[in-house]
Amino acid sequence: MKLSIIGLGKFGSPMAAVMAHKGHTVVGVDVNADFVKAIQEGRPPVREPQLAEMITANRERLSATTNYQEAILATDVTFIIVPTPSEQSGRFSMAYVLKAAESIGAALRKKDWHLVVLSSTVMPGSTETVLKPALERASGKKCGEDFGLCYNPEFIALGSVVRDMLNPDMVLIGESDPRSGAILEELYTGVCESNPKIRRMNYVNAELTKLSVNAFVTTKISYANMLAQVCETLPGADVDVITAAVGCDTRIGAKYFKGALGYGGPCFPRDNRAFSALARDNGAPALLAEATDALNNRQAPRMAEQILAKLPKGGTAGVIGLSYKPYTEVTEQSQGIFIAQKLLEAGVKVIVYDPEAMNNAKRELSGNVTFASSTAEVVRAVDVLAITTPWPEFARITMDDIRNGPVAVVDCWRMLSPEARECVPEYFTLGKGWSAGANARQLAAQAD
Ligand SMILES: NC(=O)c1ccc[n+]([C@@H]2O[C@H](COP(=O)([O-])OP(=O)(O)OC[C@H]3O[C@@H](n4cnc5c(N)ncnc54)[C@H](O)[C@@H]3O)[C@@H](O)[C@H]2O)c1
């Protein structure tokens, strides 16, 4: 098929690459001329695993422009993947989508039939009551007859966007008419490698399904985090042992069921808040979504309290892990950033490091903070160390690294090896509590 993709950001550029990789001709459109130039030169506009290789390998089918008309006239299907930022109320703004709709509508005037697909996350009701009338106005045409309109979000996580797009559990399609839904179904049947379930429905059901999936997953994460805190109060309890057993129940499942820090990033927190806002606005109880959010907001202050409790007067705290999850440079709503901010607010000297997110972290952290250039630099320099993102390199911290380092480690993802843990005088396992390393005790006794 010939596809145009409006918005070449964290979601749109991997989408363009994946579609080209599967043999489709793709024209990307972005208002950011640098992103357009990157695609034209065969470079990825954003950092994401597998993206650079996929763009390089498919250059003959992948181009980009800032010109809507050119892209839409040359293609049959147009995906809208522009930002829908959260408003103060928690609802998503349609401002960027409406701007895109004006230009798409103008181009549609020159076409016989075209399929428009909205993939940005929107509030339930937005496709029918906001986008559809805007496109009809701008094009002078009728939706369902002169052009098709679908709502088709993706279930992807930064750091694994390409893999997630190729292997979804489900393809979700809200459709104006059966012809439009069938075109998207055929497209995804050819693109996905996981033989996903395809669910076709009306717009509002698809919009609410998208929000519900993320609101449910965040509830599951907050549940595991609540369980972790309870475990810390019960001698002998270990959240990993319990979640591994509970997750064996197929009604619950093991995915995203690990007691640790809160969820972050550009989707989970705001999707859950949008779900709350929707329920509240419509007079339905939002209790569960609100409790999920409240529990999530407690995680960073809770860990900052543990760190401060062990920090010697005038001591230095270290935070390693500033991206909101591994394999991304994104720091939006990152727990590591929140913890570092809490410590800085408390007047503590802080040293931070992340394998990929240092540039973004420098924009978010200010004051008495040092930006280190390696994990080892932080480990050597601090009195209390917090491990806040499960980057694999943190699991490679050795006994020798840690032996002459911090007096306490707060390990939110249980990353330190058992041998390294034993060398730490005081070790906090999130979901288990504080313990003293046997080797550290021995070393201390020898010193006496
Ligand atoms: N990133 C994710 O993991 C993810 C996952 C699911 C859903 N989403 C949703 O997808 C949407 C886009 O998210 P993103 O993370 O890709 O955002 P992003 O900010 O990374 O990218 C958006 C891109 O759209 C471009 N843009 C803005 N207005 C435009 C216009 N009028 N015409 C052309 N281009 C325009 C921007 O320049 C930018 O490059 C949001 O609604 C988001 O909630 C994102």
Ligand as a Chemical Component Dictionary entry (heavy atoms), coordinates in Angstrom:
data_LIG
# 
_chem_comp.id                   LIG 
_chem_comp.type                 NON-POLYMER 
_chem_comp.pdbx_formal_charge   0 
_chem_comp.three_letter_code    LIG 
# 
loop_
_chem_comp_atom.comp_id 
_chem_comp_atom.atom_id 
_chem_comp_atom.alt_atom_id 
_chem_comp_atom.type_symbol 
_chem_comp_atom.charge 
_chem_comp_atom.model_Cartn_x 
_chem_comp_atom.model_Cartn_y 
_chem_comp_atom.model_Cartn_z 
_chem_comp_atom.pdbx_ordinal 
LIG N1  N1  N 0  5.510  7.244  22.193 1  
LIG C1  C1  C 0  4.738  6.245  22.604 2  
LIG O1  O1  O 0  5.211  5.257  23.175 3  
LIG C2  C2  C 0  3.266  6.271  22.340 4  
LIG C3  C3  C 0  2.556  5.098  22.568 5  
LIG C4  C4  C 0  1.209  5.074  22.336 6  
LIG C5  C5  C 0  0.587  6.240  21.923 7  
LIG N2  N2  N 1  1.282  7.381  21.723 8  
LIG C6  C6  C 0  0.566  8.563  21.291 9  
LIG O2  O2  O 0  1.002  8.934  19.989 10 
LIG C7  C7  C 0  0.938  10.353 19.842 11 
LIG C8  C8  C 0  2.278  10.847 19.397 12 
LIG O3  O3  O 0  3.213  10.519 20.382 13 
LIG P1  P1  P 0  4.785  10.580 20.143 14 
LIG O4  O4  O 0  5.389  9.980  21.365 15 
LIG O5  O5  O -1 5.160  10.035 18.826 16 
LIG O6  O6  O 0  4.998  12.181 20.135 17 
LIG P2  P2  P 0  6.306  12.964 19.673 18 
LIG O7  O7  O 0  6.202  14.287 20.310 19 
LIG O8  O8  O 0  7.521  12.125 19.886 20 
LIG O9  O9  O 0  6.117  13.122 18.091 21 
LIG C9  C9  C 0  5.100  13.872 17.491 22 
LIG C10 C10 C 0  5.606  14.446 16.166 23 
LIG O10 O10 O 0  4.520  15.131 15.534 24 
LIG C11 C11 C 0  5.035  16.298 14.906 25 
LIG N3  N3  N 0  3.942  17.237 14.660 26 
LIG C12 C12 C 0  3.298  18.020 15.544 27 
LIG N4  N4  N 0  2.316  18.692 14.934 28 
LIG C13 C13 C 0  2.347  18.347 13.628 29 
LIG C14 C14 C 0  1.587  18.696 12.482 30 
LIG N5  N5  N 0  0.560  19.549 12.577 31 
LIG N6  N6  N 0  1.912  18.146 11.308 32 
LIG C15 C15 C 0  2.943  17.285 11.199 33 
LIG N7  N7  N 0  3.689  16.894 12.247 34 
LIG C16 C16 C 0  3.391  17.428 13.439 35 
LIG C17 C17 C 0  6.095  16.794 15.871 36 
LIG O11 O11 O 0  7.013  17.657 15.231 37 
LIG C18 C18 C 0  6.727  15.465 16.323 38 
LIG O12 O12 O 0  7.821  15.089 15.502 39 
LIG C19 C19 C 0  0.449  10.891 21.172 40 
LIG O13 O13 O 0  -0.943 11.015 21.148 41 
LIG C20 C20 C 0  0.819  9.782  22.136 42 
LIG O14 O14 O 0  0.025  9.770  23.287 43 
LIG C21 C21 C 0  2.627  7.420  21.913 44 
# 
loop_
_chem_comp_bond.comp_id 
_chem_comp_bond.atom_id_1 
_chem_comp_bond.atom_id_2 
_chem_comp_bond.value_order 
_chem_comp_bond.pdbx_ordinal 
LIG N1  C1  SING 1  
LIG C1  O1  DOUB 2  
LIG C1  C2  SING 3  
LIG C2  C3  SING 4  
LIG C2  C21 DOUB 5  
LIG C3  C4  DOUB 6  
LIG C4  C5  SING 7  
LIG C5  N2  DOUB 8  
LIG N2  C6  SING 9  
LIG N2  C21 SING 10 
LIG C6  O2  SING 11 
LIG C6  C20 SING 12 
LIG O2  C7  SING 13 
LIG C7  C8  SING 14 
LIG C7  C19 SING 15 
LIG C8  O3  SING 16 
LIG O3  P1  SING 17 
LIG P1  O4  DOUB 18 
LIG P1  O5  SING 19 
LIG P1  O6  SING 20 
LIG O6  P2  SING 21 
LIG P2  O7  DOUB 22 
LIG P2  O8  SING 23 
LIG P2  O9  SING 24 
LIG O9  C9  SING 25 
LIG C9  C10 SING 26 
LIG C10 O10 SING 27 
LIG C10 C18 SING 28 
LIG O10 C11 SING 29 
LIG C11 N3  SING 30 
LIG C11 C17 SING 31 
LIG N3  C12 SING 32 
LIG N3  C16 SING 33 
LIG C12 N4  DOUB 34 
LIG N4  C13 SING 35 
LIG C13 C14 SING 36 
LIG C13 C16 DOUB 37 
LIG C14 N5  SING 38 
LIG C14 N6  DOUB 39 
LIG N6  C15 SING 40 
LIG C15 N7  DOUB 41 
LIG N7  C16 SING 42 
LIG C17 O11 SING 43 
LIG C17 C18 SING 44 
LIG C18 O12 SING 45 
LIG C19 O13 SING 46 
LIG C19 C20 SING 47 
LIG C20 O14 SING 48 
# 
